[in-house]
Amino acid sequence: MKTRDIIFALFALITFSANAQYDYSSYLHKAMEKLEQGDCQAAQKFYDVYKELSGQSVSSLEVLIADCGESQDKTYNIGDQIKV
């Protein structure tokens, strides 16, 4: 019985540590792809999932998403200032 308990404990430890180190950057990449395609709502959804799962935020991406809807209809002239 001891061997079985030790094997179970090791399996559980490996499973929990592998799950704790999951890389959530795929959601971030998907949000960027959606921004490039002009799909602002989908970009926001993927970014929200990334923030919730990773606990991190990317301020530059937040600015891009906020400007996404506006930039599709807006034209820029020489001398205009934009947020980066």
C-alpha positions in Angstrom: 0.0 0.0 0.0 2.8 2.4 0.7 4.2 2.2 -2.9 0.8 2.9 -4.3 0.4 6.0 -2.0 3.8 7.3 -3.0 3.1 6.9 -6.7 -0.2 8.7 -6.3 1.4 11.5 -4.4 4.1 12.0 -7.0 1.5 11.9 -9.8 -0.6 14.5 -8.1 2.4 16.7 -7.4 3.5 16.6 -11.1 0.0 17.2 -12.3 -0.5 20.3 -10.1 2.9 21.8 -11.0 2.4 21.3 -14.7 -1.0 22.9 -14.5 0.3 25.9 -12.5 2.8 26.7 -15.2 0.4 26.9 -18.2 1.3 29.6 -20.7 -1.7 31.9 -21.4 0.0 33.9 -24.0 -2.0 32.1 -26.7 -5.0 34.3 -25.7 -2.8 37.4 -25.9 -1.6 36.4 -29.4 -5.2 35.7 -30.5 -6.3 39.2 -29.2 -3.5 40.7 -31.4 -4.6 38.7 -34.4 -8.2 39.9 -34.0 -7.0 43.5 -33.6 -5.1 43.2 -36.9 -8.3 41.9 -38.6 -10.3 44.8 -37.1 -12.5 42.6 -34.9 -12.5 44.8 -31.8 -15.1 42.8 -29.8 -13.3 39.5 -30.3 -9.9 41.1 -29.4 -11.5 42.4 -26.2 -12.9 39.0 -25.3 -9.6 37.2 -25.8 -7.8 39.9 -23.8 -10.3 39.6 -21.0 -9.7 35.8 -20.8 -5.9 36.4 -20.8 -6.2 38.9 -17.9 -8.5 36.6 -15.9 -6.4 33.5 -16.3 -2.9 35.0 -16.0 -3.7 37.8 -13.5 -1.6 40.2 -15.6 -2.4 43.1 -17.9 -0.7 44.7 -20.9 -1.4 48.4 -20.9 -0.2 48.9 -24.5 -2.8 46.3 -25.7 -5.5 47.9 -23.6 -4.8 51.2 -25.5 -4.9 49.5 -28.8 -8.2 47.8 -28.0 -9.7 51.1 -26.7 -8.7 52.8 -29.9 -9.7 50.0 -32.2 -13.3 51.1 -32.8 -12.3 54.7 -33.2 -9.4 54.1 -35.6 -11.5 52.3 -38.1 -13.6 55.4 -38.8 -10.9 58.0 -38.1 -8.5 59.5 -40.7 -5.2 61.0 -39.6 -3.7 64.1 -40.9 -0.1 65.2 -40.8 0.6 66.7 -37.4 -2.1 64.7 -35.6 -1.0 63.0 -32.4 -1.8 59.3 -31.7 -1.5 57.2 -28.6 1.0 54.4 -28.7 
